[in-house]
Amino acid sequence: MGKLDGRVAIVTGGARGQGAAEGRLFVDEGASVVITDVLSEVGEKTAAEIGATFITHDVTDPMQWSALVERVVAEHGRLDILVNNAGIFRWERMTETTLESWNEVVAVNQTGVFLGMHAVAPQMMAQRSGGIVNISSVGGLRGASACFAYAATKWAVRGMTKGAAIELGPHGIKVNSIHPGIIDTPMMAGSDLDGLAATIGVPLQRYAQPEEVAKLALWLVSDDNSFSTGAEFVIDGGQTA
């Protein structure tokens, strides 16, 4: 038996990287998984490979969120899991960040998470059960001047997670955030990850693989997590120790 047998999950940003790893693991554990992304061609290929369904989806569009949830519930009869994984990253300090760039990062990383929780909450509340995982970052735990807008949104995700957990807890819904450190994903393409890990002092002296984050997400949305909600789960090799 799988840890997610009979459950239905949405994973945003699921075409590649952490989202793809989470989708793959959830399928392996028995869930019916819908991965979404704006990268349609890559997403279709990933879904075919892992046994999931792919839907093209812009997380900044509330109408697309409504249509997504309506379709998933119509096809599966329920919705048990949301992983708000979609995100964008910019190496830009505060003084280098334009208003256009700021708004783009906020729209995806912050507003997209809000819209996702807002869209799935009524169905989960009706079921009186559900698990939401919001992907934040170690940048949401401390200052990060080199990626100012990104870090600001990840702090926001941390706060939104706590507020949603308080509101939704009485309905049997757990909401938690994951705070990864350096993960080997396309978002970090072009970065010297080994050099970065050494420079910022990661005690385990390496970067992580997306599958390691996926395993943490699985625990959070499975029955193994019976009492954790509104909490930060850090997976950074000791970077913030």
Number of C-alpha atoms within 10 A of each C-alpha: 6 12 17 22 15 14 20 23 27 30 26 31 27 30 28 22 19 27 28 26 23 28 33 23 20 30 22 16 18 16 22 23 27 22 28 28 24 17 16 15 12 14 24 19 13 22 23 11 10 17 15 23 18 25 22 19 19 19 27 20 15 17 12 16 21 15 12 21 18 17 13 19 15 11 9 12 11 19 25 24 26 24 29 28 26 24 22 14 15 17 12 17 15 13 8 12 16 13 9 8 14 18 14 16 22 21 19 21 29 27 20 25 30 22 20 25 22 14 20 23 21 12 18 22 16 12 15 16 19 27 24 29 26 27 27 32 26 23 21 22 17 13 13 16 16 14 18 21 26 28 25 22 25 26 21 19 27 24 15 20 27 18 13 21 23 15 12 22 17 12 17 16 24 28 30 27 28 24 20 22 22 23 22 18 14 11 15 14 9 7 11 10 17 14 13 15 22 15 10 12 16 20 14 13 17 18 19 20 15 20 19 15 23 20 14 16 24 21 13 24 26 19 12 11 13 11 8 14 23 21 15 22 19 21 20 23 19 13 18 16 9
